[in-house]
Amino acid sequence: MEDWLGYCGGRLDDLILINVPREKVRQWSSRNVTVISGDDPFSIASKIALHDWSYSDLAVIVAIREDFNEINNQTVGEVKGTVEPYPIGHKHFKIDEPVIGTGGTYKSFTIQDHHYKYITAELTWRNRIDLDLQLYDKQLGMVDNAAKTYQEHAREGLIERVASYIHNYGDWEVSVTAVPKKGMYRVMENPDLKFLSRGSVKQGDVDITLYPGVIVDIPDKLGFGCREAEFTLKWNNPNLRMGFTILDPSGTEIYSTLFYGDNEIKKESELTVNITSLGECRENESYSICVFSMDDIHQPVDFTIRYKWKQVYPKVEGDCFTSAANGAVLASLLNAPLLYTSQDKLSSVTKDTLLKLGVKKIYLIDVGGYLKEEVLDQLRGTTSVERIYHTSSMIYRDIRNLTSTDTVVFTTIDPWTYWYVAELKPAGEYKGALFIGPAAYIAAHHGTPVLIVDEHPDLSQAVVYPNDFWWKNACNRATVEPCAGSMYLFGRQVYRFLEENNLGKLEEGGPDAQFKETIITVAGQYDIGAPWDRSFTGAALPGRFFGSPVDTAYFISRNICYPALIVENPAMQGKVKLINGSSSKTQPILGRLRKPYGVNLVITKPSQEEDFKYPILETYNVFLYRFNERGYKHWNFKYTRADGIIPYLTDSMDPIDEDVTDKSGAYYPDISETEVIPIYAKKAGYSNVYSTNFSSVVEDLNRGVILWMEQCHGFHTRGGEIAMWASDSPYVYEPNPWRAYETILLAPSNLREFIHWLFYYAATDAAPDLGLTEQQITKFKQLSRMLINFHLLNKRGSTENPDVSLINTQLVRLNNLFQFLSMGVLDCWSAWGFEIHRDRLLHPLKSLREGLPIITTYDGKSIVSVLSGHPNMIWMNGYDFDDALENLHSCGVNAISCMPALTFLHLTWMRHGMVYQIIDPWTTTDWAAVWNQMLIKLFAKGYTVGEAYERGMRACGPEFLVGQWWWDRWENVELFGDPDLRVFVPSTEYSDENHWSIEDTLPLKYDPSLSIDGHMPFGATSYPHVTTPSLLSSQQILFILLALLVILLAILFLMRGEKNISK
């Protein structure tokens, strides 16, 4: 409201309160205050109509029910079956190791034996490189992907596993790719260190295992609104390991009991799985269970599947909300009032309003056909009924015909599921807290119907996998990613529904061939799960509004009104004073005589307040640095994007790419955010301001910036948290550098810092786990401070040279010892400032020819390890941000952090005024740099935020529905906000699509007489078209007319008879 009041000049023209006490809003100045009170939807809708319309030729009337009978119909049943004797199937083959960073190697095989129902594939290899494994059903595409990090390989051995239900028989394929990745998880232990031996073998071993089984259909049909399903498998041979997979009617694998990362599958005789919801089935559709054995079967195995679920919503509830939501959209498009009628009786206030406004024609929405004939007759006696909508497809079609829009809006009748902040688990449902209203608002803005997923069998089935996955794994997001096969199948099912209703289409071909609808989902994260949105990327431009219904209404309002509200951002109102980070370098000899005294680090430009125009804030606490130019020399590969472009090497035809590298001409830039993003920002007309510590960052955000480029490590615990530069860490001598830089944890010059840092860590990040009191925290912080700040040995690392430590994957044994001694607190992957490459030492001439140094002191990745690379960082969580942030004035954020999406931290950013967030619910790889440094460039070229987001994902991640299968499954970043939002860009050099002036967004001047076909934006005061009600109903009028006709015919007959007599 602060921004809206500012836009309105400090005073509103009218403040309309619907069942809100006036005293609650006295802080907001308004010329007029309109209070609308009522205890039923009919009277409230009528009062709104009479406030907003003086007259109207048209009206939309929706037939609704005020209350729905609670139901709890439970279905219980069982189905029996037998798995016949059959052996486990095995295939083994060698596969060549790929060249690191460039494509993959592939091996095809066939599955023809229909006895087999489930497949696992396991890749093992000897050469200590980071390989990934993908599994393809050639008729579907990638169905699973394993992409462990080098840390996980050290912990678990050089092995990757994938698994899938066998959807189709015929050609299958595995592929192997090789790109090193960071990961969040600590390397705790390594039970088998044999793989450390560095062999000369350049092949890996792939073992395919095929499990025999059968598929049984669930005989009971699922109706509307089924929840809380349970399936139990029991079998008669406890010596066999059995498993089962739940399949929806389209074959989507909803859940499997086979955890293919677990080698120790227990021998039991009973397994139970709970599923949060199940979708409605049409005639001849059913859910099915695939039962399979993980051991050779020598005699028949009899099994029983017991199942149960509850129907908690009646069909009429979905129909009524479909009518109401789409009635609101239709009324908005027709510029007509929206009124309601009961299905059993015409409300007198509705009838009176129709007469008072002089309505000549009505559009009646009654999806499901529940309206009684006598109510329809009363309406026809009051006005003309232009059209009656008995099916949702009818109203979808007419809304689309009015606008020809390409937007789809999804929501649900599930009430908001609130959740535990720390545990990230559902806590309960808030009855009556529905997303229907906010969804109708954004749908009306786009001119598109509201699709309630519960209302249609295809959609209600498609939403099951993302819901169930997120309920089970939101708290385990660091280790569990959604299944590629299921993402593809449920996404395809959604598009099948869209195509049937002419609302969207999957074009033939890859991402470039797609028309790309805008898909907006309005729902809580546990009401429509997080994988839902990411499935559509590439086929569409997806975006999400989440939180409570109040959050989504506010969030949507800020998006819709962004062109006006962003003008209220201080960053748009001339120069704004912000804190800019410092610059530094190392000076070996005389540096100790300059600030900060006693150390060879020299601050060449202090952090200070400066004036900026159109600023964007850039926080670089983790980033890649000149990777393809020089960082590749450590890893021996140059990164290639999913679209085939090699950053730094591929030339570009785009003028905006001129001079973005150190080479003459236009090239796609290197992966180096701290150097690339500022160049594009300057070309777009923004000013670059940099801060890295928490207090400076939040101060800059509060003072006003247009965008925040947030590059920090992240995690989902403690309400969501990101790592910020720790200005009070013993390792830190520069409180707010413009970009972070590495410190070498175990360098001899840092021994004192390391000892003091242990106390600092205990007092900060570890304090909650240690249960320290405030007094103990104060004492530990005192112990973390050094009394004498003089260092004899030189240090490395400064803003001038941020990349001074490196990931040394040779230190597996040492790392595990270090982990053991530190009780898992630290690793030593990047605790050193150099690596002697043993393979290059053995082949020096070959290394020399390839330009690869034997010793490297950089790796192209700055602050990548979250443990050994982190002594100069501190974790700040959602509560810290909530306490510190004020109004963020429609700032947008592009965040590469791991896992903060859909946490309290994310919610806090949105609630404090961020208009959109591109942010990851899951782990993010280093290669997020690729998409993040593209965004400003694309904004400058006139792309919407959704178009820029999709282009970024296309460059470095999978796009499931359009056949872009890419190894980096961790680029599952999502967009929160309206994909059609246009971020303000100051410069028009490359496009004027995202530029506007303050004059372009000036509000309407107050004019009480303003009328738009009877619609009075500033309130109606008269009703010139009022009509008088007819005293007779249409049936009575028809009866009278028929009677008069009969009498007239009788008179004519008699007169004719008299004439004949006369003759």
N, C-alpha and C positions, 0 to 999 in steps of 0.2 A: 504493500500500500504506500510505502514511502516514495517509491519511484513513480507510482501512478499519480499520487498527489502532486509530485513535482512536475510531472507531465501536464497536469491540469492546472498549473499555476498556483498550487497551494490550496485550492478549494474545488470540491466536486460540484457539479450542477445538480445531481440527484443521487442520493444514497438510498437504495431500495433494500429494505430489511424484510426477509421472509422468516417469520417466527424467530426473530432475533430481537431481544430487548434493546430499546434505544440507548439505554445508559451504557451498554457495552461498547458503543462506537462513538462516544462523545469526543474522543481524541481526533476524529477526522472531521474537518470542517466541510460543510456542504450547504449549498444554497437551499436545497430542498431535501427533506428526509421523508421517505415514503415507507410506512410500516404496513406490511401485509401479514395478517394473522389468519390462521385457519387450522382446523384439525382433520381436514379431509382433502384429498387432491382435487376434488371438483371445485370447491370454493376457492382454493388457492389459485388454481389455473384461471378461473373466471376473473378474479381480482387482478391478476397479472395482465390478462387480456384487456380489461377495461382501463388499466393504467397506461398501457402501451398503445392502444388503438382507439381512435375516435370513430372509425368505421372500417369495415373490410368486406369486400365482396366474397372472399374465400375464408374458410376455416378448416382446420384439421381436427378431427375428433378421434380419440383413441378409446376403444372399449377395454376396460381394465377390471381387475379385482383389487380391492383394498387389502385383503388378507388372503393367505393361502393356508389351507389345512396342512398341518405338519404330518408327514408320513414317515414311517420307518419300516418299510416292507422288506423283510429279509428273505433272501433266496439261499437255500442250503441244498446241496446235492453231491453226488459222487459219480465217478465214471471209472470203469475198470478196463484193464488192458493187459497185454502180454508182450514182452520183448523176447523174440525167438533167439535161440542160440546163434551166435555169430562172433567172429573174432574182431578185435580192434584192427583197424587198417593203418598201415604205415607206409610212408613214402620218404625217401631220403635222397638228397642231391646236394651237390656242391654249387655254390654261387659265387661269382667273382666279386671281390670287394670293389666298390665304386671309387672313382677318383674323388677325393674329398672336395665337397662343395659344388660339384657340377653333375647334376642329374643323378641317375641311379642305375643299378643293374637289375635285370628282370629274369625270372624263370617261370615258365608256364607248366601247368600240369592239368590233368583232367580228373573229375570225379564223376563216375558213371554208375557206380553201385548204389542203388536207392535204399539199401539197408542202412547206409550211413546218413546221419542227421546233423552231426555237429563236427566242427573241425577246429583243431588248434595247429599253430605253426610256431616253431621255435628256431631261432637263429643263434648260433654260437660261433665264435671266431677267436683267433689267437692274437692277432696284431692289435695292440692297445690303441685303438682309435674309436671314436664315438659313432657307432653304426645304428641305424634305425631300420625297422622292418614294417612293411605294409602288406596287407592281404587284400586281394581283389577277387570278387565274383565278376567275371567279365561281362555279365548281363546287367549288373547293377553299378559296378565301380568299386571304389575302396570301401570295404566293410569293416576294417579295423586297422589300427596304426599303433605301433609301439615306438616311443621316442624317449628313452631314458637319457639322463644327463651323464656326463663323465663321473659326477659324484656318485650317482646311483650304480653305475657300472663298477665302481670301486667297492661299493658296499655289497653288491649282489653277484658280482662276476660279469663277464662279458656275455650277456644273454639278453635277447628280446623275445617276447611272447605275444602272440595275437590269437584271437579266437572268434568264431562266428557260427551262428546257425547256418546250415547249408540251404540257402534260399533257392538256388538253381543248380541243376546238374549240367555238366559239360566242362567248359574251359574256366580254369582259375589261374591265379598268378600271384607270386610274391615279388616284391621289389625291395632292394636295399639301398639306402642313401647314407651319406656320411657328412654331417655338419656338426661341429662341436657346439654344445649349448650349455648355458648356465642353468642352474636349478636352485630352488629354494632350500631343499632339504639338506641337512647336515650329513656328513659321512660318519656314521656312528661305529660301524664295525664291518669287517670283511672276513667271513668264515673261510673263504677259499682264495688264497693269494697265488695259486699256481699260474693264473693267466698272466702274471707279471712277466713270465719268460717271453722274450720278444723273438718270435719265430719269423722265418722268412716266408711263411705261407701267405698267399694273397687271396685266399678263398675262405668263405665261411661255409658252415654246415647248416642246412635247413632240414628239420625233421617235421614232417606232416603227420599228424595223428587224426584218424577218422573214427568217430564213435558211433556204434550202431544204436538204433533206437526206432521208436514209432511216434506217430502223431495222433493224438486223440482230440476230437472236438468236444467242447463243452456243450452239452445238449440244451441247457437252459439259455434262453435268449436274454440278453441284457437290454433293459429298457432305459428310459430317460433318467438321468441324475443318479447313477449308481456310484457308491463310494465304499471305502473300507473293505476291500476285497481280500480274501485269504485263500491260499491254495496250499494243500498239504499232500505230499507224495509219500506213500508207504509201499514197501515192496517186501517180498517174502524171503530174500536172501541177504542177510546182513553182511555177508562176506564180499559182496559186490559193492563197488562205489557207483552209485547212480546219481543222475542229475536231471534237471528239467529246465525248460525255457518256456516262458509265456509269450505267445504270439497273438497279435491282434488280427482282425480279418484281412488286412492287407499284407500281413507277413512281417510287420515291424517287431523286432525282438525287444520286448518291453523289459524283461529281466531274466537273467540266467543265474542258476545256482553255482555255475562253474566259474570260480575265480581263477582265471588262467595265470595269475601271477603267484598263485599259491601251490607249491609242490606237494604239500601235505594235505591232500583231500581226505577227510576222515571217512572211515567205513561206518556208515550208519544204516538204519532201515527206515528213516523218516526225515523228511525235509519240509520246512514250512516257509512260505514267502508271503509277505503282506504288500499289497499294492494300494496306493492312495485312492485311485478312482479308475473306473472303466468306462469306455464309451458305449454309446447306444448302437445296437445292431439292427440292420434292416432285415427284411425277410431273406432267407437263404444265406445269412451271414452268421458267423459265430467266432468266438475266441477259441484258441486251441492250445494244447500243451504238447511240447516235444519232450518225450522222455528218452533218455539215452544212458548207456552204460559206459563207464570209463575203465572197464576191465573186460577181458574176453569172457563171453557168455557160453557156458558149456551145457546148460539146460535152461528151459524156459523160465523167465522171471515174471511172475504175476505181480501186478501193482494196482493200487487204488489211488485215485486223486479225489480228495474231498475239497469242496469249494464252498464259499459263502460270500455274499455281499449284501449291502443295504441300498435300497432306493430311498433317497432322502429328499428329493425334489420332484414335484409333480410336473408333468408336461405343460400344464396350463401356466405354470410360473414362467417357464422359458418363453412361451408364446406371448404372454402379456408384456414381459420386458422387451421382447423383440418389437412388439407393436409400439410400446411407449418410446423406446429409444429412436426408432426410425420415424415415428410420428413427429418427434421433435426436429429431426433433420429435415423432413419434408416440409414442415411448417416454416422452418427457417428459409428454405429455398423458395417457397412460394410467397414469402413475406406475409404470412398469415398467422393469426392467433392459434395457439394449441389449447384444446379443451379436452376434457375427459368425460366419459359416461360409464356408469356401471353396466355390466353385462346383463343385469336383470332389470334395471330401472333407469330411465332417463332422469338425471339430476335436474331439479328445477333451476338451479343457478346456471347450469350449462345452457338450458333452453332460454332463460332470460337473457344471457349474454349474447346468444346468437341473434335474438331479436333486437337487442339494444345496439349491436354493431351493424345491423342490417345485412347479415350474411346471406348471400344468394345461393352459394353452392358450398357443399362440404365434401371433404375427402375422409372417408370413414375407414379406420384401420382396425381390423379384428382378426389378427392372425390366429388361425385355428377354428374360426367360426363359432365363437361362444355367445355372441350377442343374440338375445331373444328377439323373436319376430315383432313382438309388440313394441319393443324399444325402437327398432328400425322404423316401424310404422309411425311412432311419435316424431322421430327425426324427420321423416318425409312429410309429416304434417306441419313441420316448422320451417323447413327449407328444402332445397333440391339436393339430392345425394348424387354427386358427380361420379364418384367411384368408390367401390368397396374392395378392400384388400383382405382376402382370406388366407393368402399364403405369403410367406416371407419373400419368395422369389419375385412376386409381383411388385412389391414395394422396392426391392433392390433394383429391379429393372427401371422403374419410373424415376427413382432418385438419380441413377446413373444417366438416364436419358436427358434429365434436366441440366446436367453439368458436364458430362463426358469426361469426368475426372479419371485419374489413374491411381487413386489411393484406396487402400483397404484398411479398415479399422476393426480390430478384434478386441473382445472383452469377454467376461464370464459372469454368470449369475452367482458364482461362489462369493460369499462375503469375504472381506479382507481377513487374511490369516496373519495375525500379529506374531512376533517372533522374539526369542531371547537374543539379546544383543551379543553376549559373549559366546554362547553356545551355538549360535546360528542354526537354531532349530525352531520349528513352529511351536507356538505356545497355546494357540486357540484361535477360534473365529469370533469376530466382532459382529454379532447379529445385526443385520440391517445396514452394515457399512458396505455398500455396493459401489462398483465402478461404472455402472450404467450411465449415470449422469455425466461424469467427466468424459466418458467415451463418446456420448452423443454430442458433447460440446466440440471436441476436436473433429468429429465426423462432419458436423454441420459446417465447421470452418473449411473443411476440404471438399464439402459437397458430395459426400459418399455415405453409403449405408453403414450401420453398425452390425457387425457379425458377431453374435454371441456363440461362442464355440460349443456350448452345451446344447444348442438348439438343433444342430445338424449332426447326423451320425458320423460323417467323414471327419468333421472337425473335432467332435467329442472323442473319437478314437485317436486322432492325431495328437491331441494334447496330452494323452496318457503318459507316453514315454518322457517328455520333458518335465512333466509334473513329478512323476515318480522318481526320476533321476535326481531332481533338485532336492526333493524332500529327503532323500537318503544321503545325498553327497554334498550339500551346501557346506556342511561343516568339514568335509574331507576333500575339499576342492584342490588342495595342493597335490594330491596323489591320484585323483580320479577325473578323467576327462570323458565327455560324452562320446558315445560310439558312433563312428562315421556312418556305418550302415544304417543304424536306426535314425540318425539325423537325416539321411537321404530319403529313407522310406516314409517317415512321417511328413517330411516337407513335401514330397511328391504327392502324398495323399491330400494335403492342404491345397496344392495347386490343381489337383483333379476336381475338387469342389469349386475352386475359383473359375476354372475353365467351363464347368457345367453351368455356371451362373453368369458367364461373360464378365467376370470381375478381374480376371488376370489369366496369364498364359505363360507356359514355359516354351520359349522358342527353340527351334533346332539349332544346335551349335553351342559354343562356349560362352564365356561372359560377355564378349563383344556383341554377340548376336541377340542378347536379351533386351527387351523393351524396358524392363526394370520398373515394376510398380512400386509405389511407396506403400510400405506395410507398417502400420502403427498398432502397437499392442498397449492396452491400458488395463493393467492388472497388477496385483501384488506378486512378489517373486514366488510365493508358495501357492498361488492360485493359477498362474500360468508360468511354468518353470523356465529358468534362464536359457536352456538350449533351444527353446522355441524360436527366439529372434535370430540367433546365429545361423540356424538352418537356412534361412531365406537369403542370406547375403550372397550376392552375385546374380541370383534370379530377380531379386528385388532390392530396394533400399529400405532396410528395416530400422525401426526405432521403437523405444519402449518408454512409457511413463509408469513409474512404480512408486511404492510407498503406500500410505493409506489413501482412501478416496479423497480426503482433504488435501493430502500431498499432491495427488495427481491433478486435482482441479487447479491448484495453485501453479504447479509445474506447467500445465497446459496453457494457462493464462499468460504466464511469462513468455512462453514460446510464441503464442499468437500475437501478443502485443510487443514483441521484441523490437521491431523497427522504431517504435515510439519510446519504449523504455530504455533502450541502449543510449538514447540521447541524454538520459538523466545520469549516466555514468560520468563521473568527473573526468575520466579519460577522454571524453568527447567534448569537453567544455573548455578548450584552451589547454594551457600547460598545467600539469599536475606534478607536484613535488613527491618523488618517490625515493626510496633507499636503493642505491645501486651498489653492487658488490665490488670488492677490491680486486686489484691485480697484483701479481707477485712473481718473483723469480728467485732462483738460488744463486748466491754469490759466495764462492768458497772461502775467500780470505777476508775481505773487508765487510762482508755481510753482517757479521756479529756486532758491528758498530752502528748499524742502522736498525730501524724498527722492523720487527720486534727484536730488541737487543738480546745478545747472547746466543743467537742461532743464525745459521747462514742463510735462512729465508729472509728475503727483502721484499717488503710491501712497496711496490712502485706507485700504486695509486690507491688511496684509502677508500674504504666503503663510506659513502656519504650520501646526503640528500642532493638530488639533482632534478632539474625540470625536464619533463617529457611531454610530448604531444602524441596522441594516439598510441599509448604504450601497450606492449604485451609483456607479461612477466615470464621469464624463463628461469626455471629451477633445474640446474644440471647437477644432480647428485649421483647419477649413474648414466653412462653413455658409452657409445663406441667412438673410437678416435682414429681417424685416418686409416680405416681398416683395410680397404683394398689397395691403398697406396703403400702402406708399410706394415700394418698389423698382420697382414697375411704371412709375413716372413716368419712369424712365430708358429702359426698354425699350418703353414704350407697349403693354403687354399685361398682363393678369392671368391667371395660370396656372389652367387648368381640369383637374381630374383625369380619368382615363379613365372613371370612373363618373359624370361630369357634375357633381361637386361642385366649387364654387369656394371654395377656402380663404379664410377671413376674411369671406366674404360670405354663404355658404349657412348658414341656421340649422339647428340640430340638435335632435332630440327626445331625445337621450341625456343623462341627468343628469350624466354624467362630463364633459360638454363645457361645463358651467356655468362661466363666468368664466375661460375659457382665452384670451379676447381682451380688449382694452381696452374692449369694448362690454358692455353689460348683457345678461344672458341667455346662452343656449347657442348657440354657433356652432361650425362646424368651424374649427379654429384656422388662423391664417395659417401660411405656410411659414417658420418661424423657430425652428429646433431649440433654440437656446440659451435660449429663453424658454418654449417649449411643453413640451419633454421634462421640465424640472424641475417644472412644474405637475402633469403626469400622474404623475410619480414620487412627488411628495408626496401626491397623492390615493391612490396605491397603498400608502402607508405606508413608502416608502423615504426614506432621507436622501440628499441630493445632495452629492457631493464632486467638486471640479473640479481637474484638473491638466492642464497642456499640455506641459511639458518632459519629456524622456525619463526622467531620473532620478526625478522625482517620480511619474510615471505608473507605472513599474515598481515603485517602492517601495510605492505604494498597492495595486497588484495583488498584490504579495507579502504584504502585511499582511492582505488579505482584503476583497473586495467581492463582492456577489452578481451584479452585471452590470457590463459595461464598454460604454458607448456611445462607440464609436471613430469620430471624424469627422476624418479626415486625408486628405491626398492620398496616393495609393499608386501603386506601379509594380511590375512583375514581375521587374525585373532584380536582379542581385546577391542572389539567393535570396529576392526579395520585399522590398519596403521601403515604409515610410510616413514622411511628413514630420512632424516634431515641432518644437515651439517651440525655437528655438536660443538658449538663455540666454546664450551667449558671443558672439553675433553683434554686430558693431559697431552694428547698427540697434536692438538690444534694450537697454532700460533697466529692464525689469521681468522678472525671471528666470522667474517661473511665474504668469502671469496666469490668472484662472479661465476666461477664453475668449480666444482669439487675437484680434488686431486688426491691421488693415492698416497698413502704412507706405508712404509714397509714395516709390517708388524714386528718382525723379529730381527731387524737390522741391528748391528752392534750399536749404532748411534741412537737407537730407540729403546735401549734396555731400561733406562730409568722410566721412560714413558710407559713401557709395558707394565712395569710393576705398579705404578700409580694408576694405570688404566684398570687394572683388576679391581681396585677399590671403587673406581668410578663406575664400572660396569655393574658392580653389586649395588651401588646406590641409585642406579637409573633403570636400565632395561631389566635387570634381574631382581629388582627390589620386590615386585609383587610375588614372584615365585619363591623368593627367600622369606617372605613374610616380615620384612624389616619394618620397624616402627619409624616414625618421623625423626626421633632422636638418633636412632641408629643410622638412618640415611644421612643426616647432617654430619655425623661423625665420619662415615665412610667418605663423604665428599671432601671433608677436611683432609683426610689421608690421601686423597687423590691429587691434591695440589702440591706442586714442587716448590720448595722454598728458594732454591737458587736456580735461576734460569740462565745457565751457561752450559754450552755443549761443545766439547772439544772436537768431536767427530762431525763431519758434514752430513746433512740430511738431503734426501732427494724428494722431489715433488713440489710443484707450485702450479699456479694457474697457467704459467707459460709452458710447463711440461707436466701435464696431469697424469700421464700413463707411465708409471715408474715401477710398479709391481706387476706380476704376471701370474697367470694360472699355470702351474707346473704339474701336469698330470702324471709325472714320473714318481711323485712322492707318495705313493699309496701306502707303503708300510709305515713310513714316518708319519703320514697323516693319521692313520689309525691309532698309532701310539699316542699322538698328540690329542686326538679325540678322547682316548681312554683316560689320559692323565688330567684333561680339563673337564671330564665328566660331560662331554658333549657340547661344551660351551664354545669351543674354538675348533677350527680346522687350520691346516697350513697350506691349502691349495695356493693361495696367493700371499703367503707370508714372507716371500723372498723377492729380491729384486733382479734375479737373473735365472736363466736355465741353460744348462749345458745339454744340448740335444745329442743323446748317445748315438742315434742312428746316423746323424750327420758327422759325428766324430769318427765313426767307422768308415764313412764314405765321403771324405773331405772334397775330393775333386768333383764328384757329382753335385755336392751341395754348392760348391763354388760356381759350377756351370749354371745351376738353377737360381743363383742369387740368394741362397738361403744361408744365413750366418750360423755358425756352430753354437754361438752363445747369443741369446736374445735378452734384452732388458726391458721389453715392452711386449704387449700382446694385442693392442688395438682395442682393449676393453678396459674402461676406467671404473673402478669401484664395483667390480662384478661379483666377487665373493661376498656373501652376506655375513660371513663370520670373520675370516682372516683379513678381509679387505675393509672391515667396517669399524675400526677403532675411532675413526673421526666422525662417526654417525651416531644418532640417537633416534629411537623410535618414538613417533608422536601419533597418538590414536584419535579416534573420532571424538572422544570427550575433550581432548586438548583443543582440537579445532573448533568444536562447538562453543567452548568457553571463550576462545580468542577471536572468532570471526564476527563481523557485523554484516552490513548489507553489501553484497558483492556486485550489485548493480548489473545483473545480466551478463556477467563474465562467463565465457565458455572455457572448458578445460579439456586438454588432450593429455591423457595420463598413460604412461607405459608401465606403471607399477603392477606387480603381480597381485592378483586376487582381492583388491579392495572393493570391486563392484558389488552392489547389493549388500553392503554392510552399513553400520551406523555412520561410519566416516563418509561414505558415498551419500547417504541420506542427508547428512549435515551440510555437505557442499551444496546439494540441491536446495535445501530449506533456506540456506543463507543467500540464495539468489543466483546460483549458476544456471545458465539457461540451457546448456547441454553438457553432457559428459561422454567422452569416448574413453572407455575404461574396461578393464578385464575382470570377469568373474573368476578366471582360472590363472594358472601360471603363465607368464609371458617370457618368451625367449629374448635373447639379446637383439634379435632381428626386428623387434618392434621399432627400432630406430628407422627402418625402411619406411614404414607407413607414417610415423610421426613427423619426419622431416619433409614428407610430401604435402601435408595438409595445408600449410600456409601458402605454398605454391599454388595449390588447386583453388583455394579461396580467392587468391589474386586473379586467377583465370576465370572466375565467375561461377565456380561449382557451388552447389548447395552443400551443407554439411553432410548430408546423406550420400551424395555423389562422391565427395572427397573421401569419406570413410570407406565406401565400397572400393574405390580405386586403390586405397591403401591396403585393404585386405587382399585384393586381387594380386597385388605385387608380391605378397610374402606369405599368404596363408591359403588354406583350402576354401573352395566355394562348392559346397556339396552338391547342390541341385543342378549345376551346369557343367559338371564333369571336370572341374579343376581339382584334381587330387594332388595334394602337395604334402610333403613329409612333415612340415612344421605345424602339427595339429595344435600347438600352443599359441598360435596367433588367432585365438578365439575371442578377440576383443569385440565389445558390443557398443552400440550407440544408444544413449539415453537422451531422448528429446525428439523433436519433429525432424525427420530427414529432409524435409523441404525448407528448413530454416536457412536463411542466408545470413552469414556472419558479415558484419560491416567491415569493409575494406576501404581505407582512406584513398588509395591511389586508383585511378582509372586507366593506367597505362596499358594494362593487359586485358581489362574487361571493365565495364561499368555495371555489370549485373548485380554486384554486391555493394554498390555505393549509393547513398542517398544523402540528402541534406536535411537539416532540421525543418526547413520549410515544407519538405515533402510529407512530413508526419504531423503537421499542426492539427490539433483537435478541432472539431466543429465548434463554432461560436454559439453561445447560448441563445437559442431562439425558440421560445415556447410555442410559436406558431408553425414551426417546421413540421411538415407532413409528407410522408412518402406513401402515397396511396392509402391514406388514413392511418398509417403507422406513425406515431408521435414519439420520437426519441426522447423528448423532454417532458413527456407526460400528457395524457389526454384530459381535456376539461369539458368537452361537449361531445354529444353523440347525434349528429344531424341526420343519420340514416336509420334511426330507430323505426321499427315496424311493429304493427299490431298483430298479436297472435290470432290465428284463425280459431273460431269457436268450435269448429268441427274438425274431426280427424279426417285423414285421407280416405279411410275406409268408409266413414260416414258420408263423406262427399260422394264417393263412388256409389254407395248404396242409393243415395238420393237421386243421382244422375240416372242410374239404372231404373229406378222406380218411375222417374219422369219419362224415360224412354218407353217403358212398358205402357204407361198411361197414354202417351202420345200415339203409340201404335194401336192401342185399343180404340181410341177415338177415331183414328183413320179407318180402322176396320169397320166400326159401326157406321161411320158416314158412308162408306162404300156400300154397306148393306142396305141402307136406306135408299140410296140411288137406284140400286137394282130393283127394290120393291116398287119404286115409283115407275120404273120402266115397265 
